[in-house]
Structure formats: structure tokens, C-alpha cells
Amino acid sequence: MKTVFHVADGADDIQDAAIRYAKGIFHDESVEMDAVAVVVNASGIELVRSDSDYAEEVAELSEGAVQFVACEKSMQAAGLTPDDILDVAETAPTSVGELTRRQEDGYHYIKVP
């Protein structure tokens, strides 16, 4: 099974939830996870900034089966360049395009509150 989490909010409680969900899904014995992606846009981009409070957790999760993808449109709107985000994070032209592609590839969509 494949899951994509969508994070569009930079609030601490939302960022915490994104990390918890990405970690926790692998501890649920009722589902067999093949891949997990976390797509960030709007202020959710804070999760993958190089100075993120969650940089260590993002790097740790990236070593496993979790991909982090930042929306380039959101990066531009925030005045960020690829150098401003964590090396482990990929980028996509738009979050909606990335989410659509992932769902077409069989990922199940979960919006992080």
C-alpha cells in the first residue's frame, strides 16, 4: 500500500502531526506500507526548510521509505530556493500536480489537519 500525506500548514501542531503520521503508519500492523510521501505546500513548506525544527526527523524518515516533496510554487512565493530546503527533500512544480500524480500511481491521500 502507498500513502501520500499533504501538509499545507506551518503551525507547530500540524508539523508535529505530519511527523507522527509518517512514523506511525509503519507501526500499524494492519497495513503493509510500500511507500509513503509527504507533499508540502503553502506554509507547510516549513517542514522541509533547512532550518526546520524537524530537520532531524525528516532526515531520519527519508532514510527509510518516506519521500518529502516541496512545492516549487510555494517555495517561490516564500522567496525560497532549493538551497533553502533540506537536501533530502525533492521538489515538484506544483503540489496539486504532485498529489494528482501520486494518486494516479495508487497512493492513498491523507490531508494532515
MOPE-V482402 format. One record per pair of residues at least 12 apart in sequence whose ideal C-beta (glycine too) atoms are under 10 Angstrom apart, sorted by the first residue. I is the first residue (numbers start at 1). GAP is how many residues later the second one is. D is the distance in Angstrom with one decimal. If there is no record, write none. Layout:
# MOPE-V482402
I | GAP | D
I | GAP | D
This chain:
# MOPE-V482402
1 | 24 | 9.2
1 | 30 | 5.5
1 | 31 | 6.0
1 | 32 | 5.7
1 | 33 | 6.2
1 | 34 | 8.5
1 | 35 | 9.5
1 | 105 | 8.4
1 | 106 | 9.0
1 | 107 | 6.9
2 | 31 | 7.5
2 | 32 | 5.5
2 | 33 | 4.4
2 | 34 | 7.3
2 | 35 | 7.8
2 | 63 | 9.4
2 | 100 | 7.7
2 | 101 | 9.6
2 | 103 | 7.3
2 | 104 | 5.5
2 | 105 | 4.4
2 | 106 | 6.8
3 | 18 | 8.7
3 | 19 | 9.0
3 | 22 | 6.1
3 | 28 | 8.4
3 | 30 | 6.8
3 | 31 | 9.3
3 | 32 | 7.7
3 | 33 | 5.3
3 | 34 | 7.5
3 | 35 | 9.5
3 | 63 | 9.8
3 | 99 | 9.1
3 | 104 | 6.1
3 | 105 | 5.0
3 | 106 | 7.9
3 | 107 | 6.1
4 | 31 | 8.8
4 | 32 | 7.6
4 | 33 | 4.5
4 | 34 | 7.6
4 | 35 | 6.0
4 | 63 | 9.0
4 | 65 | 8.8
4 | 94 | 8.3
4 | 95 | 6.4
4 | 97 | 9.5
4 | 98 | 4.3
4 | 99 | 7.1
4 | 101 | 9.1
4 | 102 | 10.0
4 | 103 | 4.2
4 | 104 | 7.2
4 | 105 | 5.7
4 | 106 | 7.2
4 | 107 | 9.9
5 | 12 | 9.1
5 | 13 | 6.1
5 | 14 | 9.9
5 | 16 | 5.6
5 | 17 | 6.3
5 | 20 | 8.5
5 | 31 | 7.2
5 | 32 | 7.2
5 | 33 | 4.7
5 | 34 | 7.2
5 | 35 | 9.1
5 | 39 | 9.9
5 | 61 | 9.1
5 | 63 | 9.7
5 | 102 | 9.6
5 | 103 | 9.9
5 | 104 | 8.4
5 | 105 | 5.2
5 | 106 | 7.9
5 | 107 | 5.3
6 | 12 | 9.2
6 | 31 | 9.4
6 | 32 | 8.1
6 | 33 | 5.4
6 | 34 | 8.1
6 | 35 | 7.8
6 | 38 | 8.0
6 | 89 | 7.3
6 | 90 | 9.7
6 | 92 | 9.3
6 | 93 | 6.0
6 | 96 | 9.4
6 | 103 | 6.6
6 | 104 | 7.1
6 | 105 | 5.0
6 | 106 | 6.5
7 | 12 | 9.7
7 | 14 | 9.2
7 | 15 | 9.6
7 | 31 | 6.2
7 | 32 | 7.2
7 | 33 | 4.7
7 | 34 | 7.7
7 | 35 | 8.8
7 | 36 | 9.2
7 | 37 | 3.8
7 | 38 | 8.7
7 | 39 | 9.0
7 | 40 | 5.8
7 | 41 | 9.2
7 | 61 | 9.5
7 | 88 | 9.4
7 | 104 | 8.4
7 | 105 | 4.7
7 | 106 | 9.6
8 | 31 | 9.0
8 | 32 | 7.5
8 | 33 | 5.3
8 | 34 | 4.4
8 | 35 | 7.2
8 | 36 | 4.5
8 | 37 | 9.0
8 | 63 | 9.0
8 | 66 | 8.5
8 | 87 | 7.5
8 | 103 | 7.9
8 | 104 | 8.1
9 | 31 | 9.5
9 | 32 | 9.7
9 | 33 | 7.0
9 | 34 | 5.9
9 | 35 | 5.5
9 | 37 | 8.8
9 | 38 | 9.6
9 | 102 | 9.9
9 | 103 | 7.6
9 | 104 | 7.9
10 | 30 | 9.0
10 | 32 | 7.7
10 | 33 | 3.4
10 | 34 | 5.9
10 | 35 | 7.2
10 | 36 | 3.8
10 | 37 | 7.5
10 | 39 | 9.2
10 | 42 | 9.7
10 | 68 | 9.7
11 | 32 | 7.8
11 | 33 | 9.3
11 | 35 | 8.9
11 | 102 | 9.6
12 | 34 | 9.2
12 | 41 | 7.8
12 | 42 | 9.7
13 | 100 | 8.3
14 | 29 | 8.9
14 | 30 | 7.2
14 | 32 | 9.3
14 | 33 | 8.7
14 | 98 | 6.0
14 | 99 | 6.4
15 | 25 | 9.4
15 | 28 | 9.6
15 | 29 | 7.8
15 | 31 | 6.5
15 | 32 | 5.3
15 | 37 | 8.0
15 | 38 | 7.4
15 | 39 | 5.9
15 | 42 | 9.6
15 | 97 | 8.7
16 | 37 | 9.4
16 | 38 | 8.2
16 | 41 | 9.6
16 | 96 | 9.8
17 | 95 | 5.3
17 | 96 | 6.2
18 | 20 | 6.1
18 | 22 | 8.0
18 | 26 | 7.7
18 | 29 | 6.0
18 | 36 | 8.0
18 | 39 | 9.4
18 | 40 | 9.4
18 | 43 | 9.9
18 | 50 | 9.6
18 | 94 | 4.8
18 | 95 | 9.5
19 | 19 | 8.8
19 | 28 | 7.9
19 | 34 | 9.9
19 | 35 | 5.7
19 | 38 | 4.9
19 | 39 | 7.7
19 | 41 | 9.5
19 | 42 | 7.5
19 | 47 | 9.8
19 | 93 | 9.6
20 | 37 | 9.6
20 | 92 | 9.3
21 | 15 | 8.8
21 | 17 | 8.4
21 | 89 | 7.0
21 | 91 | 6.2
21 | 92 | 9.7
22 | 14 | 5.9
22 | 15 | 9.2
22 | 16 | 5.7
22 | 25 | 10.0
22 | 35 | 8.4
22 | 36 | 8.8
22 | 38 | 10.0
22 | 39 | 5.4
22 | 40 | 9.9
22 | 42 | 9.3
22 | 43 | 9.6
22 | 44 | 5.2
22 | 46 | 8.7
22 | 90 | 9.1
23 | 13 | 9.6
23 | 34 | 7.7
23 | 37 | 8.7
23 | 38 | 6.7
23 | 41 | 9.3
23 | 43 | 8.5
25 | 40 | 9.6
25 | 41 | 9.0
25 | 85 | 8.8
26 | 35 | 9.3
26 | 38 | 7.5
26 | 39 | 7.5
26 | 40 | 8.7
31 | 77 | 9.6
33 | 31 | 9.8
33 | 32 | 6.6
33 | 33 | 9.5
34 | 31 | 7.3
34 | 72 | 9.1
34 | 73 | 9.8
35 | 30 | 5.6
35 | 31 | 8.3
35 | 32 | 7.3
35 | 67 | 9.3
35 | 70 | 9.1
35 | 71 | 9.2
35 | 72 | 7.4
36 | 25 | 8.1
36 | 28 | 8.4
36 | 29 | 5.8
36 | 30 | 4.7
36 | 31 | 7.3
36 | 32 | 9.8
36 | 71 | 8.7
36 | 74 | 9.8
37 | 28 | 9.5
37 | 29 | 7.2
37 | 30 | 4.6
37 | 31 | 7.6
37 | 32 | 6.1
37 | 53 | 9.2
37 | 61 | 8.2
37 | 62 | 9.1
37 | 65 | 5.9
37 | 68 | 9.7
37 | 70 | 6.5
38 | 20 | 8.3
38 | 23 | 8.0
38 | 24 | 9.6
38 | 28 | 6.4
38 | 29 | 7.2
38 | 30 | 5.0
38 | 31 | 7.1
38 | 32 | 9.6
38 | 51 | 9.0
38 | 72 | 9.9
38 | 74 | 8.2
39 | 28 | 8.9
39 | 29 | 8.2
39 | 30 | 4.8
39 | 31 | 8.1
39 | 32 | 7.2
39 | 51 | 9.7
39 | 53 | 7.3
39 | 55 | 10.0
39 | 56 | 5.5
39 | 57 | 9.4
39 | 58 | 9.9
39 | 59 | 5.2
39 | 60 | 5.7
39 | 62 | 9.9
39 | 63 | 7.2
39 | 68 | 9.6
39 | 70 | 9.4
39 | 73 | 9.9
40 | 18 | 10.0
40 | 28 | 7.0
40 | 29 | 7.1
40 | 30 | 5.4
40 | 31 | 6.7
40 | 34 | 7.5
40 | 35 | 9.6
40 | 45 | 9.2
40 | 49 | 8.0
40 | 52 | 10.0
40 | 55 | 7.4
40 | 58 | 9.9
40 | 72 | 9.4
41 | 28 | 9.3
41 | 29 | 7.7
41 | 30 | 3.7
41 | 31 | 9.5
41 | 32 | 7.4
41 | 33 | 4.3
41 | 34 | 9.0
41 | 36 | 9.3
41 | 51 | 9.2
41 | 53 | 8.0
41 | 54 | 3.6
41 | 55 | 8.3
41 | 57 | 8.7
41 | 58 | 9.0
42 | 29 | 7.8
42 | 31 | 9.5
42 | 32 | 5.5
42 | 35 | 8.1
42 | 36 | 8.8
42 | 53 | 8.1
43 | 31 | 8.2
43 | 34 | 9.9
43 | 35 | 8.0
44 | 26 | 8.9
44 | 27 | 8.4
44 | 30 | 7.7
44 | 51 | 8.6
44 | 68 | 7.9
45 | 25 | 5.8
45 | 26 | 7.0
45 | 29 | 5.0
45 | 30 | 6.3
45 | 32 | 8.9
45 | 33 | 6.0
45 | 35 | 6.9
45 | 39 | 9.1
45 | 40 | 7.6
45 | 44 | 9.4
45 | 50 | 9.5
46 | 32 | 8.9
47 | 21 | 7.4
47 | 23 | 8.6
47 | 38 | 9.5
47 | 39 | 9.0
47 | 42 | 8.6
47 | 65 | 9.5
48 | 14 | 9.8
48 | 20 | 5.3
48 | 21 | 8.5
48 | 22 | 5.1
48 | 27 | 9.5
48 | 32 | 9.7
48 | 36 | 9.3
48 | 37 | 4.9
48 | 38 | 5.1
48 | 39 | 9.9
48 | 40 | 8.1
48 | 41 | 4.1
48 | 42 | 9.3
48 | 43 | 9.4
49 | 21 | 8.9
49 | 26 | 9.5
49 | 29 | 8.8
49 | 31 | 7.2
49 | 35 | 6.1
49 | 36 | 5.9
49 | 37 | 7.3
49 | 40 | 9.0
50 | 30 | 9.4
50 | 32 | 9.9
50 | 33 | 7.6
50 | 34 | 5.8
50 | 35 | 6.1
50 | 36 | 5.6
50 | 37 | 8.1
50 | 39 | 9.2
51 | 33 | 8.3
51 | 34 | 9.9
51 | 35 | 9.4
52 | 33 | 8.6
52 | 34 | 6.9
52 | 37 | 9.6
54 | 14 | 10.0
54 | 32 | 9.2
55 | 31 | 5.9
55 | 33 | 9.0
58 | 27 | 9.8
58 | 28 | 5.8
58 | 30 | 6.3
58 | 31 | 7.2
59 | 27 | 6.9
59 | 28 | 8.5
59 | 29 | 5.5
59 | 30 | 9.7
60 | 28 | 9.4
61 | 27 | 8.5
62 | 24 | 8.1
62 | 25 | 9.1
62 | 26 | 3.8
62 | 27 | 7.9
62 | 28 | 9.7
63 | 25 | 8.2
66 | 22 | 9.3
67 | 21 | 8.8
67 | 22 | 8.6
67 | 23 | 6.4
67 | 35 | 9.5
68 | 17 | 8.8
68 | 18 | 7.3
68 | 20 | 6.3
68 | 21 | 4.3
68 | 22 | 6.9
68 | 23 | 9.9
69 | 20 | 6.9
69 | 21 | 4.9
69 | 22 | 6.9
69 | 23 | 5.1
69 | 26 | 8.0
69 | 29 | 5.6
69 | 30 | 9.3
69 | 33 | 8.6
70 | 12 | 8.6
70 | 14 | 9.5
70 | 15 | 5.4
70 | 16 | 8.8
70 | 19 | 5.2
70 | 20 | 7.3
70 | 21 | 5.1
70 | 22 | 7.4
70 | 25 | 8.5
70 | 28 | 9.4
71 | 20 | 7.6
71 | 21 | 6.3
71 | 22 | 8.0
71 | 23 | 6.0
71 | 24 | 3.8
71 | 25 | 8.4
71 | 26 | 8.9
71 | 27 | 7.2
71 | 28 | 9.5
72 | 19 | 5.1
72 | 20 | 6.6
72 | 21 | 5.3
72 | 22 | 7.2
72 | 23 | 9.0
72 | 25 | 10.0
72 | 26 | 9.7
73 | 19 | 9.2
73 | 20 | 7.1
73 | 21 | 5.3
73 | 22 | 7.4
73 | 23 | 9.1
73 | 24 | 9.5
74 | 17 | 9.8
74 | 20 | 8.6
74 | 21 | 6.8
75 | 16 | 7.0
99 | 12 | 9.7
